[in-house]
Amino acid sequence: MTTTAFITHRDCQLHDMGSYHPECAQRLTAISDHLIAQGIDAYFTYHEAPLATFEQLLRVHSASHLERVKRASPEQGIAHLDPDTAMNPHTWQAALRSAGAGCLAVDLVVGGECENAFCAVRPPGHHAEKANAMGFCFFNNVVVAARHALKAHGLERVAIIDFDVHHGNGTEDCCAGDEQILMCSIFQHPFYPYSGADNPAANMCNVPLAAGSGGEEFRDAVLQVWTPRLLEFKPQMIFISAGFDGHYEDDMGGLKLVEKDYAWCTRHLKELAATMCDKRIVSLLEGGYVLSSLARSVGAHLRALADL
């Protein structure tokens, strides 16, 4: 059995929100080029992301939200949903692939075809709320995947880990109060989207970090706050919203993480998964906008996932 599946689709590179937008197709190219240059691309099994079905999306989003996004899709040019979030004629298809990737990852991991999976997809998802697209996100890919594990495969408890520099407000909106899901996150605060620090639901384990925080603060959050909650909750599968914009080279935010921090966190989650959930982990790409640091960080994350 191959340890790690790598799921992506060329449609994800056709989504475009305009010149100079930081969430660009080159993000996926940089990751692929780095894996090839490092000689580790041969260690993964590759799969094309399917289109998410409306049944899968409706476990998370309202029908009116799906209709609104589909209706906003332009026949040509770029249509803005908000100042940060826009669609071109390929965005709808790319968003369906990004959500579908997580569902395929769940099928592969639960089916025993691999221990874990990484979804190299865009648009990202963790800012997408039940009824609102925002922050470069249209559908909440990680929650669609988590609910697929719960509803289609009969799991009873899953955990979502989010180490993006921005709080996953959409994930919290979709999951708050759901006793089958535990969300553990770190994020820079105060910072966009200015949420997550006040009165979170009981199934939210949020650790706001001040700008300038680095590996030491991150590891303290993981060991002292996340880990006890995860051990208590005993998830049957772990999902990762893998945003790498907390890297010190990434000017999107102000955290000071480096590749070894992401690798350490991934290895720690793997150790927990081995004791609690038969090693089952599904990771989905979120942020990370400086191409070099993004590619290196994803490489470190994947080396840890695949035990390389």
QUINOR-V318065 format. One line per field, one symbol per residue. ss: DSSP state (a for helix, b for strand, c for the rest). psi: psi as a letter, one per 40 degrees, with the letter a starting at -180 (. if undefined). burial: b if it has 24 or more other C-alpha atoms within 12 Angstrom, else e. A space follows every 10 residues. Layout:
# QUINOR-V318065
ss->???
psi->???
burial->???
This chain:
# QUINOR-V318065
ss->cbbbbbbbca aaaccccccc cccccaaaaa aaaaaaaccc aaacbbbbcc cccaaaaacc ccaaaaaaaa aaccccccbb cccccbbccc aaaaaaaaaa aaaaaaaaaa cccbbbbbbc ccccccccbc cbcbccbccc aaaaaaaaaa aaaccccbbb bbccccccaa aaaaaccccc bbbbbbbbcc cccccccccc cccbbbbbbc cccbaaaaaa aaaaaaaaaa aaaccccbbb bbccccbccc cccccbbcaa aaaaaaaaaa aaaaaacccc bbbbbccccc aaaaaaaaaa aaaaaccc
psi->hhdhihhaid ddeehheihe hdgidedddd dddddddefe deeihhihhi hiiddddeed iidddddddd dehidiahhh didehiiaee dddddddddd dddddddddd eeeidiihhg iiiaeeehid fhhifeidig dddddddddd ddeeidhiih hhfidihgdd ddddehehee hhhhiiihhh ihffieehfi idehghghii heiadddddd dddddddddd dddgieihih gghfeeideh edaeifiidd dddddddddd ddddddffeh hhhhhbaheh dddddddddd dddddef.
burial->eebbbbbbbb bbbbbbbeee ebbbbbbbbb bbebbeeeeb eeebbbbbbb bbbeebbbbb bbeebbeebb ebbeeeeebb beebbbbbbb bbbbbbbbbb bbbbbbbbbb eeebbbbbbb bbbbbbbbbb bbbbbbbbbb bbbbbbbbbb beeebbbbbb bbbbbbbbbb bbbbbbebeb bbbbbbbbbe bbbebbbeee eebbbbbbbe bebbbebbbe bbeebbbebb bebbbbbbbb bbbbbbbbbb ebbbbbbbbb bbbbbbbbbb bbbeebbebb bbbbbbbbbb bbbbbbbbbb bbbbbbee
